[in-house]
Amino acid sequence: MKEVLKDLNIEDINYGVCLGHESHWIQTHGEKITSYSPIDGSPLASVIQATKEEYNQAVHNAQIAFQQWRMIPAPQRGLIVRDIGIELRKYKEPLGMLISLEMGKIYQEGLGEVQEMIDISDFALGQSRMLYGSTMHSERPYHRMYDQYHPYGVVGIITSFNFPVAVWAWNALIALICGDTCVWKPSSKTPLCAIAVQKIINTVFAKHQLKGLNNLVIGPGSTIGEFCIQDTRIPLISATGSTKMGKRIGEVVGKRLGRSILELGGNNAIIITEEANLELALHATLFGAIGTAGQRCTSTRRIIIQKSVRQKFMESLIHAYEQIHIGNPLHSTINMGPLVDDKARGQMDKAITQLQQEGGSVLYGGQSLSIADCPHGFYVTPCIAETSGNSPVVKNETFAPLLYIMSFDTFDEAIQLHNDVPQGLSSSIFTNNLQQAEYFLSAKGSDCGIANVNIGTSGAEIGGAFGGEKDTGGGRESGSDAWKSYMRRQTNTINFGNELPLAQGIQFHIQKKQ
């Protein structure tokens, strides 16, 4: 553990704010928080959180940096982001290890999260040359119309514990090539990951003599988060977290007519029909349900399976669950690490109790575990539970490895069960029936922002726009044309004639003075 902190230069931490440059870490004066590893409950390091004054300093710094940054041509901004990707490559192993230590996901997933940051930096480099507008034909002679995009200004980025660095990259690296500057408030459960990333990117900013492009502010959501969402100096807030949190942010930011990108809760389902490749469906279910110990917003929460293949699939699924190795996520043989804290374990227990009270039954797992070499970690056996789609507990997202099994007779019934939850993030169908697959992707099929055929709900590529509908918030991050969310659209009309005709043919004449 100490070696990882040393490799990332975060052994001694007495600051909670960085003003976007290696020499601009400032002493903070808020409350101290200690980051504990969910692996074994051991303390990793302590951080002094920011006060309002120090938060204001960070936002002001981002405002000043924006004045210069927005005028640098976008392709040149892309080169800076490219260098961030190059620097991240140097630290992939220790940063991946720190993610595992502080968040609890297995080491392979920690490495994958850093790779996601590297991938989005490459994507952003290319996107920096493709911030396209459109040209339009004017109805007036000798006129030209087009639209173009300008940066908003300061973007506030609020990230959650489950992807402590990748979600920042989805937002910040796209925002930077768009000409914005950033203020980042990471989860208080994973502050060390944020500090490590800030130190890595600071070397790039120093190399290019840049300051204030990404300003890190560590503090609780109840203070720093509230300052951020109420701050009129921040025109755009991008936040990842629970639906409850998102509703608060949407209300506050909307009231001041700001803009928000909200990536909130998921309650993701896989439909498995009798025409599915059951082996593919099994592998997708396993990773979707137990990956990151069920703590992904895209984790598979529900299996909706046709009755004719239910028994065969369930026998294979339970057998596969029995082979899962649970324990220290730094060990190469481990498939599932701990939950992030005891509160998460308690929420899983509460959901299982509610399930049973509502007539459901546990088919496998659901117990707390004691791991010999990690006596104070937060381990559970992943749970498979049978229930009906009408059970209220199924409507809620439980951020844990809790998988609900539901059966159906007709395909229309499967679609109805699938869409009958408040959330709408990720969805999948396994079938070799072309009509079923296409129907699932149609307007009458999945109501989610992500809909997949013959792949699982979890593990989205960075090239697609990421986000969902309904209680998931409606925002989009990462790929496709999500870059437009970080810029303001401007319509331009140029008159290169010698007269001033009005639109819609309006005649407006003033009699000349005789």
N, C-alpha and C positions, 0 to 999 in steps of 0.2 A: 504493500500500500504506500509506504513512504517513498519507495523508488518511483512510483507513478507520479506522485505529487512533485517529486524532485525533477523528473523528466519534463514536466509541464510548467515548472517554475512557479508553483503555487504552495510552497511549503509554509510560508509565513504570510498570513492575510490579516491586515488591519484596516482594510478599506472596502467600501461597498459601492464606489462610483468610479468609473473611468470616463474621461472626457475625450475618448477616441484617439489616444496617442500614448505611446509607451511611457512617456515621462509625465503623463497627466492622470495618474491615479491619485485621488484625493482622500485624505483622512476623513472618515465619516463618524457621526456622533449619535447614531440611533442605537436601538437595542441590538445586543449580540445574539446571533443564532448559530447553533452548531449543526453541521451536517453529519448525520449518522448514516452508516451503510446499512441498508435493509438486509444485507447478506448475513451479518452477525451482530448487528446493533452497535458496532464499535464507532466511536467518533472519528470523523475524517479530518475536519478542521472547523474553525469558527470564523464567522464573518460579521463585521459591524455594519448594520444596515444604514441606509440613508435617511436623512431628515428631509423635511420639505425644502429647506434652504438649499441643500445639496442637490435635491431633485431639480429645483429651479435652475441651478447652475448648469446642470446637464442639458436641459431643454434650451437654455439661452445659448449654450455652446453649439448645439445642433443648428439653431437658427443662424448663427454667424457663419458656420461652415457651409450652410445651404447657399448663401449668397455667391460663393465662389464655385461650389460644386455644380450647380445647375447650369453654369455657362461653359463647363468643359464638354466638348463634343461627346455624344453617347458612345461611339466606338472607343474613345480613349477611356471613358469610364469602365467600359467592358474589359479593357486590359488590366485595370486595377483589380477587378473582380477575378480575372483569370489568375493573377498572382496570389490572390487569397486561396484559390484552389490548389495552386502549386505548394503553398506553405502548409496547407492542411494535409497534403500527401505526406509531408515529412513527419507529421505527428499522428498518423492514423492509428498506430498500435497503442501508444499511451493514452490518447484521447478515447479510443474505443474501450480501453481498460477502465478509465475513469468513469465513463458512462455506466459500465457494469457495476463498478464499486458504489456509485452514488445513487443509481436508479434501480439496479437489481436485474436488468435484462441480461441474458447470456452474452458471453463475450463476442460470439459470432454476430449477434444482433447489434452489439455496440460498434463493431467494425462496420457493419452495414449502415449504421446511422452516419458515421463519418463519411463513408463512401457516397451517401446521399448528398451530403454537403458538397463533396468534390464534384459530383455529377451536376448539381444545380449551378455551380460556378461555371462549368463548361457550357451549360445551356444558356446561362445569362450572357456569357461572352458572345455567343452567336446572336442572341436576341438583341444585343446592343446595336446591331446593324439592321434591325428589322422592327423598329418602332414606327410602323407604317400608319399614315393617314390615308384619306381618300380624296380623289378629285371629283367634282360634280359639274354638270353643265348648267350654266346660269340661264334663266329665262330672259335675261336682259342682254342686248347686244354689247359686245366689247367688254364683257365682264367674265371673270374667272372665279370659281369657288373651290375651296378645298377645306379639309379639316386636318388639324395636327394636334399633337399631344405635348403637354408641358408637365414638369414635375409638380406635385402638390406642395412639397415643403418638408416638414418634419413628420415622419411616420412613427407612431408608437407601436411597438411590438410586445405583446404579452404572451409568453409561452408557458406550456404546462410541463409537468415532470416527466411524462412518459416518453416524449421525444425532446430531451432538454436542449439539443443543439440543432437538429435537422430542421425543425419547424422555423427556428430563427433564420436559417439559411434560405428556406423557401421564400421568406418575406424579404429579408434584408438584402440579399444579393440581387433580387429582382428590383427592389426599390432603389438600390444604389445605381444600377445601370439606367434607371429611369430619371436619375438626377435628384432623388430625395436623399435626405439624411435620416438617421434612425436614433430612437431612444428605446432601449431594450430593457424590459422588466421581466427577468426570468422567474420561474417558480422558486419559492423559498425552500422547496424540498431538494432542489438541485443547483444551488448557487455556484458550486465549485466548477461544474461543467461550463457554466457561462463565463466565469473568470478565466478559465483555461482558454476558451475560444477567443475571448477578448485579447488575451496576451499574444495569441498566435497572429491574429489579424493586425494587431498594433505594429508588428514588425513590417508588415506590408505598407501600412500608412506612413510609417517613419521613412521607409525607403523612398517613397514618393513625395515626402514632405507635405503630408496631408494631416489635418487634425479635425476631430469632431464629426467624422462621418458616421461612426457607430458609437453611441454613448450608453454605457452600461449603468443601470441603477438597480441595486439590490434592495428589496424591501417588501413588506407584506402587501397583499392586495387591498387590505382595508385602508391603507394610507397611500403608499406610492401608486398602487393601481388606481385608486380613486382620484388622486391628483392628475394622473395621466388622462383618464377618460373625460374629466371635466375641463381639461386645459384647452382653451380656444387656440393656443399656439400650435396645437397638433391637429391638423385637419383630417387625418386618417388614423384610425386605430385598427390594427389587426390582432385579434385575440383568439387563442385556442384554449378550450376548457369546457366546463360543464354547461348545459343548457341554462341552468339557473344563473350562472355567472354571465352568460351571453345576453340574457334578457335584461340584466342590469346594465350592461355596457351599451346595448342597443338603445335602451331608453335614454340614458344620460347623453350619449353621443348624438343621438337623433334630436334630442331637445335643443342642443346647441347648433343643429344643422350641420354637424360634422358627418363624416362617412366612416363606415366600419366594415371590416371583413371578419365574419364570425365563423369559426370552424368549431362546432360544438359536439354534443353527444351523438353517438351512433347506437343503433340496435339492429345490427346487421344480420341478415338471414341468407341461407343457401337453400334454394329449392332443389330437391333431388327427385327426378321423375323415374319411372320404370324403364325409360330408354337411356338412362345415364350410364356412363362408365363409372361404376361404383368404386373402382380402385383410385381413379383420379379424385372423385368426390371425397374419399376417405383421407387422402393426403392433404387436400385443401382444408378439410374440416379440422384436422389435427393442428396444422400450423395456425389457422385462423382462430381457433379456440384457445390454444395454450401458448402461442407466441407472445412474448413479453408478459407472460402470466395473465393473459386476458386483459391487459391494460393498454390496448390500442383503441383508438376511437373507431378503427375498422375491424376490431376483433369480431369473430363470428359468435353471435349470441343465440341464434335460433337455427335449427335445422327443420325444414318443412319437407317431409318425405312421403312419397306415395306408399300407400299401405302394402301394395304387392311386393315391394322390395325392402320394407322396413326391417323385418326380422333379420334378413341376411346382412344388411348394412350395420345394424346395431350390434350384432355378434362381432363383426370385424372391428367396429369402433371401440367397443369395450375392451376387446383383446388388445388393441393398439394403445389404449389408455393405460392398461396394465404394464406396458413396456416402457412408459415414460420415466425417465430418470430425473428426479427432482432434487435440487441441492444447490451447492455453491456454484453460481453461474460462471465463475472463472475457470471451472474445470471443463475440459473438452468433451467429456461424456455426458454432460448435463443438457437436458432438453428444456427444462423450465426452472427458473430461479424463484425468488421470493416476491411477494407483494411489496409495495413500496413502504407500507407502515402498518401498524396494528389497526388503525382506523379502517383501512381497506379490507383487512381480514374480518373485522367486525361487520362491515357492510355485506360481505358475502354470507356470513352466518345469518344475518337478518333476512336476507333475500331467500335463503333456503328454508328458514322457519316460515316465512310468509307463503312460500310455494306449498309447503306441506299443509298449512292451514287452509289453503284454497283448493285442496284436493289433489295436488300434484305429488309425485313421488321421486325420490332419489334413486337412480339406477346405478350410479357409481360415484365414489369419492365424496368430496365436500368436507373433509376433516382437516383440522390443523395438524401440522407435522412438526416434529422435533428432529432437526438434523444434527448429528453428532458433532461435526466440526463447526457448526454454526448455531450454537445453542440459543442465541437471542435474535435469530432471524424470523421473518414473517412468512412461513411456508405453509402451503395447503396442498391437498390433493385436488386436482382439477375435478369438477363435478359435472356429471351428465344427469339431467333431470327430465322427467316426462310430465307434460302438462298440456292443457288445451290453449288455443289461441285467445280465448276469452279471459284467461286468468289475468288479473290486474298486475301481478308481479312481472309478467312478460312485457308489459308496456314500458317498464322502466329499464334504464341502462344500469347494470351492476358492473362496476369496473373491476372485474375479477374473472377467473377461468370457470364460469358458470354457463353451461350450454343447455338450452331448452330444446326438447324434441317434440315435434308436433306432426301429426299424420293427416293425409288428405286422400280423397277419392278422385275428384275431378281437377283438371288443370285450373279452371276458373276459381275453384275453392282455394288452391294453392296461392294464386295471385292475391285473392282477398285476404288470406292470412298474412301474406308477406307485407302488404301495404297497411295493415291495420295496427300500426304503432305510430306514436307521435314523431319519431325520428325518421330521417331519410338520407343517411350518408352513403353506405356501400351495400351492394347486393350482388347475388350470384345465382345462376341456374346451371345445373348439370343435366344435360340432355343431349342426345344425338339426333333429336327430332328438330329439323330446321324450322318448322312452323312454330313450335314451342319457343325456340330460341329467339326468333324474330318477334314473336308476340311479346316476349319478356322485355325486349328492347323498344317496343312501340309505346305510343302515348297511353295505351291502356294497360301496359305492363308495369314494370318497376317504377315507383315514384321517387327513387333515390337519385342523388347527384352522380353516383358511380354505379354502373350496371355491367356485370361481367358474365360471360358465357364460358363454362368449362374451366374457369379458374376461380380461386377463392375470393373472399371479401377483403382480405388483408394483403398488404404488400404492393401498394400503388406505385407506378413508375412516375418519375418527376416530369416527364414530358406531357402528361395530361393535366388539365385543370383539376385541382383537388378541392372537394367541398361537397355539401349536400343541401337538401331542401327541408322544409317544415322546421321542426325544432333543432335541426342541425345548423340552422342559421342562414343558409343561402349564399355564403361567401365562397370565393374561389382563390386558391393560392397556387404557386408553383408554375406549371407549364401552360401549353396552349396560348390563349391570348389573355391569361390572367394578369399580365403586365399592365393592361389597361386600367386595372383597379388602383394602380399606384400613380396614375397620371390624370390630369384634367384635360378634357377635350375642348378644343377651341375651333370654331368655324370662322373661316376667313373669306372675305369677298374683295376682289380687286377690280376697280374700274380703270381700264386703260383707254377709254374713249374720251371724247370732248363734251359729252352731254351727261345728264344725270337722270336717266329713266328710273322710275320707281317700280318696285315689285308689284305683282298683281295688276299691272297696267293702270295704276292710279294716276290721275292727272291732277297736278297741284301747281297752279300758275298764280303768280303775283304780278299785277299790272305794274309795268315800269313807270317810274316817275317821268312825266313829260318835261 
